[in-house]
Amino acid sequence: MKHLEHSKWTAVKKIKNWRHYEVLNINKKKKMVEMFSVCAKKNRIEVSFDDLKDSSKWLSGWIEIVEECA
């Protein structure tokens, strides 16, 4: 779990209009992390460990994702 402390993540799909998040707290009992949006620090979310492992939802690090226009 130590590797999750202050780690940075990119949401594949925007959450609360933002993609880039940083881990704030780790709850081992609930198997969840609390994260905040880097651009809007008051935006907080909880994400399960399983969701962080799912590359269709989260990518490790801050990665630029360009959305295609329809």
CORFENFEN-V608742 format. One record per backbone hydrogen bond with DSSP energy under -0.5 kcal/mol. CO is the residue of the C=O (numbers start at 1). NH is the residue of the N-H. If there is no record, write none. Layout:
BEGIN
co->{CO & CO}
nh->{NH & NH}
END
This chain:
BEGIN
co->{1 & 1 & 2 & 4 & 7 & 8 & 9 & 10 & 15 & 18 & 19 & 19 & 20 & 21 & 22 & 25 & 26 & 27 & 27 & 31 & 32 & 33 & 33 & 34 & 34 & 35 & 36 & 40 & 40 & 42 & 43 & 45 & 47 & 48 & 49 & 50 & 51 & 53 & 54 & 54 & 57 & 59 & 61 & 64 & 65}
nh->{4 & 5 & 5 & 7 & 23 & 61 & 21 & 59 & 18 & 15 & 11 & 21 & 38 & 9 & 36 & 34 & 28 & 31 & 32 & 49 & 27 & 35 & 47 & 24 & 25 & 45 & 22 & 37 & 43 & 44 & 37 & 35 & 33 & 52 & 53 & 54 & 54 & 55 & 57 & 58 & 12 & 10 & 63 & 66 & 67}
END
